[in-house]
Amino acid sequence: MRPHTPSADCHWDGSRRTPHPRRPLRVAATSPSRLLRAGQSGRCRRCGHHIDWYQRTDQRPIALHPRELAASRVPASCRWHLSGGIAHPHGDGSAWCRIPHLVICPGHTPTAPTGPHLESVRRRLAVRTRRLIDTGLFTPAPEAACTPPARSGPPCRPVAQMLLSRYLAEAPLEDLRCVAQSRQRRRCPQPVLTPTTPQGRWTLLPASPQRGQLALPAGPMAVYDLSRLPYAEQLRWRTQRCPSHAATPGAADLTLAGWQPFDPLLHAAHVHTRLPHPPPGRRREA
C-alpha cells in the first residue's frame, strides 16, 4: 500500500482548510417570479410528506408534489407544469408533469376520481404517514380555526384594501413580517407595519361580491383601507416588504406573501361588521 499524503489545502480527514465562499442567491431581472427556490420546500401539516410551494398565475400559492410523474398516468385535470418559477394548471406537452399534493395527500379526502396510478401513490404515502405517526416523528396538525376577536382587538385575519382589490391577511397586521431575504440569507425579521411610514385606516365598506358571484346581503364590513396611500406604499404592502427592502428592487423573496384575494363567500368567517377599537394608549384625544 502506498501512503496517502494529504494535500496542503486539506486537513487530515480530507476537509478543506479554506472553505469555498458561499455564493449569494439571486433572481434574474427577467424572471417572472421574485421568489427564491431555496426555503420553499416544506412538509404537509396533514400527512408529513415533502411539498414544494410555487406561485400560480393568479398570485396564489400551491403545494406541488416534489417529484414528476408520467403524464400518461395522470388525468388531464391534475396536470401542472412550471415555467419561469410559475405553476400553470395544465400540461406543457412533455411526457412528464407535476401534480398538486392535495390530490394524493392521505390526510385529504379526494373529491374526484384520480385513476389507479395516483391511488397507488396515495396508498404508499398513507403507509409512510402511519409509520411516522407510530414512531412519534409526526403529529397531524388540527384544523386551524380563527377564534372571534375581542371587541377591543383587531381581527386575527384582517381584510385590507389596496391596489383596487381586497386581500385577506394570514395574520394580524402587527405580525406581518417582511418576506425578503436579508444579508444573513435568512428571512428579514422587520415588520411591514412601521410607525415611520404612512398607515391606513379602519373603515366600514360594503361587502360587494366579485364578478360571477351571487349577490350578498347588503351590509358593511371592517376593512383596513390602504387605497389613500401612494402607489409605491400600496405596492410595498402587497409585496409584503419592509421599507428598507422595498427600496431595494434587487432583493429576492424567501417566501410567498401571505395575502389571499378576498372572496366574501369563501372567507365569510373573516367578515367583521364592527371596527376594531384601538388600545387605550392609542386613542385619539378629543
N, C-alpha and C positions, 0 to 999 in steps of 0.2 A: 504494500500500500504506500502511496506517495503522500507525504504530509501536506495538509491543506493550509496554506499560508493566507490568512485573511488580508484583505485589501486595506490600505491605509485609510480609505474613506469609510470603512465599516468597522463596527465593533466585532468582538469575538463571536457573537451569535449571528452575525450577518446583517444586523440592522445598521442603517446609515448613521454616521456621526452628525452630518448636517442634513436635516430633512428638507425635502423639496418645498419651496414656498407654495402655499395653497392659493390657487388662482381664484379670484372673486367671480362669483356667478353673475352674469349679466344677461340682459334681454336685448335682442336685436331691435333696432329702431323700427324696422319694417314688420315686426311680429304683431299679429292682431291681438295677442294676449300679453299682458304685462305680468303674468303670473309665472313664477319660477316653479319648475317641477320638483325641486328639492323641498321636501317637507310636505308634499301634497298626498303622500301615502299614509293611510291610517287603517284602523280596524273598525269593522262594523260593530255598533253597540248592541245589536240583536244576536249576532252569531259569532263574533270574534274573529272573522276572517279579514284578510287584507283587502283593501279597496283603494282605488285611485280617484282622486277628486279632479274633475275637469269643469270648465265653464262652457255652457251652451251658447247658442247664438242669441238667446233672449236674456243673457247675463244671469241665468240661474245655474246653480251648481248641480252636478250629477255625479253619482258614485258609480264607476265602471269596474267590472271585473279586471284584475291586473293582467290576465292572460288573454291572448287572442284565440278565437275558436274558428273552426271551418265554417264558412258562410253557408255551405250547402246543408249543414246540420242545424242551422239557426233559422227560426221563422223570420220572414222579412220585417215584421213589426218590431223585432227585438234587435235588429242590426244597427250598429253605430260605427262611425269611423271618425278619425281625428285628422284635422288639417290645421296646421299652424297653432296647435295647442287648444283648438276649439272643437268640441264634440258636436257632431251632426247626426241627427236621428235617421240615418238610412245608410245603406252600403255604398261603397265607392267603386264597385265593380271588380274588386280583387277577390281572391279566394279566401280571405280572412277578414274577420270583423271583431268588434268589441261588443259586449252586451252589458246592460245595466246590472249592477249587483243585486238589485231588488228582485230581478227575475228568478235568480237561483238562491236567494237568501233563505236559509232554513227557518229563520225566525219570522218570515213573512208569508202569508197565505197567497198563492198566486191567484189572480183574478181571471186568467185566460189560459188555455192550453199552450204549453211550450214545446211539446214534442218529446220523444223518448230520450234523445241525447241530453237535453238540458235537464230532464228529470233525473237521469243517472248522475249528472254533475251535482244536482241538488241533494241527492241521497248521500253522495260521498262527503259533501260539506256538512250534512247533518250528523254523520258519524264523527267527523272531526270536532264538531261543536260539542257533542256529548262527551267526547274524550277530554276536551278542555275543561268542561264543567266538572266532570268527575275527579279530575286531578287538581282542581282548585285554581287553575290558571286563568279562568274566565268566568265572569258572573254577568249574565244578561242584565242590561240596564232597564229599569222600568220605564213605562211611558211617561214622558215629562209633561206635566200639567201645569199650566200657568195659573197660579193662585190669584184670586182677585186682590188688587192692591188696596191698601188702606186709603181712606179719604184724604189723608194728609200727604200721601206719597204719589210719585208718578207711576204710570203703568210699567209692568215688568217687560213688556214688548211694545213700545210706543209706535205710533204711526207718524211718519214725517212726510211733509210735502216739499219737494224740491224738483227743479228742472221740469216743471209742468206735470209731474207724476207723484204718486204716493207710494211710499215704501214702508214695509214692516221691518223694524229693527230686531236683531237677535237678542238684545239685552237692553237694559236701561241706558239712556243717553249718557249718563255719567260713567258707565262701564265700557263704552265702545273704545277699543284700542286701535291704534294705527296698524295697518296690515303691511306696511313697507318693511324691507329688510334693512337693519341697522348695520353699522360698520363692523360690529361683532358677529355678523352673519346670523343674527337672530331677529326675531320679530320685535319691532320697535315697541317699547313699553309706554310711550306717550299717549295720552287720551286724545280723542277727536274734539271733545267739548273743552275748550280752554277759555279762561276769563279774559285773555288778551285779544280775542277775535270777536267779530260781530256774532251775536247769538240770535236765534229765532225766538218765537213767542208761541205760547199755547193759545189756541183759539178753537172755537166750535165751527165746524164746516159740515155741510150736508154729506151724508154717506152715499154719494152718487155711484151707480154701477158703471162698469166698463162696457165697451161695445160688445154686443152679442149676449149680454146677461139679462136676467129677468129684473124687472124694476123692484126696488126695495121700498119699504115704507119710509116716507119722508121723515127725517129726524137728523139732528146734528150729532157729530162725534168729535171727540177731542183729538186734535191734530197739532203736532209741533211744526209750525209754519216757518219754512226757510225761504220761501219764494221772494221775500222782500230783500234778501241779501244779494250782493253782487254775484254774477255768474261764476266767477272763479271760486268764491266761497261755497256756493252750492255744489260745484264740481268737487271740491275738496271733501265735502260731506258724503257725496255719492261714492267717491273712490275710497272713502274711509281712511283718510290720511291726516297726520298731524300737520301743523303749519310749516314745520321745517322740511318735511318730506314732500309736502305739496309744492314747495318752491324748488324741488329737485326732480325734474321730469325723468332723469335717467335712472332713478332708483326703482328697483323691481319690487313687486309684491310677493310676500312669502306665503300668503294665504288669501282665500277669497273674501271679499267684502260680505258682511253679514246681512245685507239688505235683501229683502224679497219684494217683488212687485205686489202691492197690496190688492187683495181681492176681497170685497166686502162679503161675499158668500162663503169663501173658504176660510177667511180669517174673522168670522163673526164673533168668536170668543174674545178677540182683542179690540173690539169696538167699545169705547167708553163714552158715555154721554155727559160726563162731568169733567170739568177742568181740574187738573191736579193742583192742590193748594201748595204754595211754596213753604219751605220751612219757616219757623217763627223768626229766625235770624235774618232771613232774606226778604221779608215782607216790605213792601214799599211804605214809606212814611206818608201819611196824609198831609 
